[in-house]
Amino acid sequence: MQEQQRLAGNYQNLIEQGDQAIDELLFNEALGLFNQALEIRPNEQYPKTKIAEINGLLAEQRKNQEDQKSYNDAMSEGERMFSKQFFDRALTSFENALSYKPGDIKATRRIEDSKKEMKRILDRMEFDKFIAAADKAYKKEDYPDALSNYEQALELVPDEPRTKKRVEEISEILYALNSFNEFVSQADKQFDAQSYATAKSLYEKANELKAGDKHVQERIAEIAQLIAQQGVDEQYAQVIKQADNLLAQKNYEDARSQYTEALQIKPREQYPKDKLDEIASTLTELARLERQYNDLIAEGDRLFGREDYTDAKSTFAQAAQLKPEESYPPEMMDKIDGLIAENERLAREEAEAEAARLAAIQAEKDKNYNDAIARADELFAAENYEESRNEYRAAQDIKPEELYPPQRIDEIDRILRELAAAQAAQAELDRKYANLIMQADRFFAANSYTPSKENYTEALALKPEETYPKDKIAEIDRILEQRAIDEKYRSVIVVADGHFRTQAYDDARLQYEIALGVKPNEEYPKEQIRKIDAIRENERQQIAQEQANAEDLARRRDQIAQLEEELDEQRILEESGLNALYDQIIKKADGSFDIELYNVSRAWYYKAQDLKPEEAYPPRRIAEINRILGDMMLSERDREYQRFIDLADESFRNNELAVARGWYNQALSQKDTENYPKEQLREIERRVAERVAGQSQQQFENFKTTANSAFEAGNYNVARFYYRKALELRSDDAEVKAKLQEIEALR
């Protein structure tokens, strides 16, 4: 019945601990607890259901862990590839991670980053292709093709400084080439019209733009020869006429050349000088306007290249005001108007597309947020706080600006702390209670009722509502009460029987009467009292006399034997030394061991150990004897007998003779036919008699003197031997005890 109650208590504790472990998400621990409960009650359905539930949770947990691991591995691989600029591989890894966690913000963002980097690389590759083609054309002086490729490269990488510098350089080259060809064409026309001075002036300007041109050089030389052949006046008049015509046509450069040529023909003429001053003033103003125009055109082209169309159009408009006859500014203004209109259209479409994309993202974000909040609220209502907190955190990641998720997270943290504290306190209470019950049950099973009751009492203080410790305490109280009666009766009978066996009939009769007071219905003490009364009446004097004679004879024999043994020990020690005495004692111990007188043998081994403590053999044999005696103790009577002998021997070795006598008598109460305790009792009587008679004083002094001499000589084992001998005669001698302690300290 008690065992069933204990198992029921253990089963219930295991079930409660398993449920608590599930609440704390300690699934493996819970699985072990429910399996233990199932071992106690194999037919119970509840632990089976819980085990199946835990296995399902563990499987789901493992799958989630595997998905999380796969996600982490894919993200790590993606980051590794991204850092190595293998963006295509990074894109694959990030997309793989997204497949394990659909909608994951981090994976989605890294996918977009990878695509941007891939586009940047593609643009750079296209840029490099245009630059290579442009550089090749530039080396071949194919400037228009080079300019086209450089400009396309700038559209991909607008801020690349080398490319911008090349575009400006080629533009200047092309401008110079166009001017050179124009001067040569005009000069050829004037030459064919025999306007040599004008032709010469134009050729000289072309030579300034491109020195060393063969055609220009030949024509300049040819004109010089032709002019030299004409008459001075005719030549002067012709040159002036051509100069005036050119000036009227506002061909200032050619007119200036003609007037300069006329002045060379007639250096003192004032007219060409005046005209040259007029042309210089006009050209200065025109040059200023030309520079302003060219600057505006260059600025407009620059702004156009940067797609700053509004400022570019304004700049081209200013240039058109300076030179209304030029077609380039209005052409560029028309082109800009078209581009602005196109850009506005594209911007509108892009804005509309972006707005639609952002709206879709926001809608998806709102949906994900609302779904996460709904799941979190549902889990919170179900008191699944850990999962609920995870969902609120997911919602917070989606919309960090929202206040609701962090408020709920803080609330959950507070609840979990309170639950953890309560669970920890309950778990600690359950653990202490279970440990106390386990210890109490163990002590109870070992019949150690006092510590068992103490543990049950402590357990009951922890859980006053539990009935099990109350029942066990009541049961122990009943057992202890009965045991106290039985033990008191048995103790009194043991003492009485001991007195009876030693013929201490007055003490025996008193103890038997006490036993009857404990258990009035017992027949044994009554019978023993009758025996004692009969003995006292019929044989008291004869038995007392015989006992006295026998005891006196035995005591004398023991004294003689002890004296002879001590003389033998002293003789061996004096003649052969400590080792010989040790060997003699070991021989006696081994002899007793061989004939299975184990307690006698052990006493001799103890004596050998006292003589030579450093030797390993005596303690090994003592341990072997203890093991043999333990194996031989098959009954409670055997165990009690040997326990009393062990206690008596220990007291005897410590010269506690009165205590040892009590224990030897207790041993005889268990086995009254044993010789060993009787022999030890006789030895105790002999020593006590010696002390009482004062016969041991001289022997004590002899032992002490011999011990002191050995001590002074450093023979500590011999000194210890004789000090112990002296202590057997006078157990309270402080000097001898101090010497023994000093020897022990020197070991």
URWO-V862318 format. One record per backbone hydrogen bond with DSSP energy under -1.0 kcal/mol. NH is the residue of the N-H (numbers start at 1). CO is the residue of the C=O. If there is no record, write none. Layout:
BEGIN
nh,co
NH,CO
NH,CO
END
This chain:
BEGIN
nh,co
5,1
6,2
7,3
8,4
9,5
10,6
11,7
12,8
13,9
14,10
15,11
16,12
17,13
18,14
19,15
20,16
21,17
22,18
23,19
24,20
25,22
26,21
27,25
30,26
31,27
32,28
33,29
34,30
35,31
36,32
37,33
38,34
39,35
40,36
41,37
44,41
49,45
50,46
51,47
52,48
53,49
54,50
55,51
56,52
57,53
58,54
59,55
60,56
61,57
62,58
63,59
64,60
65,61
66,62
67,63
68,64
69,65
70,66
71,67
72,68
73,69
74,70
75,71
76,72
77,73
78,74
79,75
80,76
81,77
82,78
83,79
84,80
85,82
86,81
87,85
90,86
91,87
92,88
93,89
94,90
95,91
96,92
97,93
98,94
99,95
101,97
104,101
108,104
109,105
110,106
111,107
112,108
113,109
114,110
115,111
116,112
117,113
118,114
119,115
120,116
121,117
122,118
123,119
124,120
125,121
126,122
127,123
128,124
129,125
130,126
131,127
132,128
133,129
134,130
135,131
136,132
137,133
138,134
139,135
140,136
141,138
142,137
143,141
146,142
147,143
148,144
149,145
150,146
151,147
152,148
153,149
154,150
155,151
157,153
160,157
164,160
165,161
166,162
167,163
168,164
169,165
170,166
171,167
172,168
173,169
174,170
175,171
176,172
177,173
178,174
179,175
180,176
181,177
182,178
183,179
184,180
185,181
186,182
187,183
188,184
189,185
190,186
191,187
192,188
193,189
194,191
195,190
196,194
199,195
200,196
201,197
202,198
203,199
204,200
205,201
206,202
207,203
208,204
209,205
210,206
213,210
217,213
218,214
219,215
220,216
221,217
222,218
223,219
224,220
225,221
226,222
227,223
228,224
235,231
236,232
237,233
238,234
239,235
240,236
241,237
242,238
243,239
244,240
245,241
246,242
247,243
248,244
249,245
250,247
251,246
252,250
255,251
256,252
257,253
258,254
259,255
260,256
261,257
262,258
263,259
264,260
265,261
266,262
269,266
274,270
275,271
276,272
277,273
278,274
279,275
280,276
281,277
282,278
283,279
284,280
285,281
286,282
287,283
288,284
289,285
290,286
291,287
292,288
293,289
294,290
295,291
296,292
297,293
298,294
299,295
300,296
301,297
302,298
303,299
304,300
305,301
306,302
307,304
308,303
309,307
312,308
313,309
314,310
315,311
316,312
317,313
318,314
319,315
320,316
321,317
322,318
323,319
326,323
331,327
332,328
333,329
334,330
335,331
336,332
337,333
338,334
339,335
340,336
341,337
342,338
343,339
344,340
345,341
346,342
347,343
348,344
349,345
350,346
351,347
352,348
353,349
354,350
355,351
356,352
357,353
358,354
359,355
360,356
361,357
362,358
363,359
364,360
365,361
366,362
367,363
368,364
369,365
370,366
371,367
372,368
373,369
374,370
375,371
376,372
377,373
378,374
379,375
380,376
381,377
382,378
383,380
384,379
385,383
388,384
389,385
390,386
391,387
392,388
393,389
394,390
395,391
396,392
397,393
398,394
399,395
402,399
407,403
408,404
409,405
410,406
411,407
412,408
413,409
414,410
415,411
416,412
417,413
418,414
419,415
420,416
421,417
422,418
423,419
424,420
425,421
426,422
427,423
428,424
429,425
430,426
431,427
432,428
433,429
434,430
435,431
436,432
437,433
438,434
439,435
440,436
441,437
442,438
443,439
444,440
445,441
446,442
447,444
448,443
449,447
452,448
453,449
454,450
455,451
456,452
457,453
458,454
459,455
460,456
461,457
462,458
463,459
466,463
471,467
472,468
473,469
474,470
475,471
476,472
477,473
478,474
479,475
480,476
481,477
482,478
483,479
484,480
485,481
486,482
487,483
488,484
489,485
490,486
491,487
492,488
493,489
494,490
495,491
496,492
497,493
498,494
499,495
500,496
501,497
502,498
503,500
504,499
505,503
508,504
509,505
510,506
511,507
512,508
513,509
514,510
515,511
516,512
517,513
518,514
519,515
522,519
527,523
528,524
529,525
530,526
531,527
532,528
533,529
534,530
535,531
536,532
537,533
538,534
539,535
543,539
544,540
545,541
546,542
547,543
548,544
549,545
550,546
551,547
552,548
553,549
554,550
555,551
556,552
557,553
558,554
559,555
560,556
561,557
562,558
563,559
564,560
565,561
566,562
567,563
568,564
569,565
570,566
571,567
572,568
573,569
574,570
575,571
576,572
577,572
581,577
582,578
583,579
584,580
585,581
586,582
587,583
588,584
589,585
590,586
591,587
592,588
593,589
594,590
595,591
596,593
597,592
598,596
601,597
602,598
603,599
604,600
605,601
606,602
607,603
608,604
609,605
610,606
611,607
612,608
615,612
620,616
621,617
622,618
623,619
624,620
625,621
626,622
627,623
628,624
629,625
630,626
631,627
632,628
634,632
639,635
640,636
641,637
642,638
643,639
644,640
645,641
646,642
647,643
648,644
649,645
650,646
651,647
652,648
653,649
654,650
655,652
656,651
657,655
660,656
661,657
662,658
663,659
664,660
665,661
666,662
667,663
668,664
669,665
670,667
671,667
674,671
679,675
680,676
681,677
682,678
683,679
684,680
685,681
686,682
687,683
688,684
689,685
690,686
691,687
692,688
693,689
694,690
695,690
700,696
701,697
702,698
703,699
704,700
705,701
706,702
707,703
708,704
709,705
710,706
711,707
712,708
713,709
714,711
715,710
716,714
719,715
720,716
721,717
722,718
723,719
724,720
725,721
726,722
727,723
728,724
730,726
733,730
737,733
738,734
739,735
740,736
741,737
742,738
743,739
744,740
745,741
746,742
END
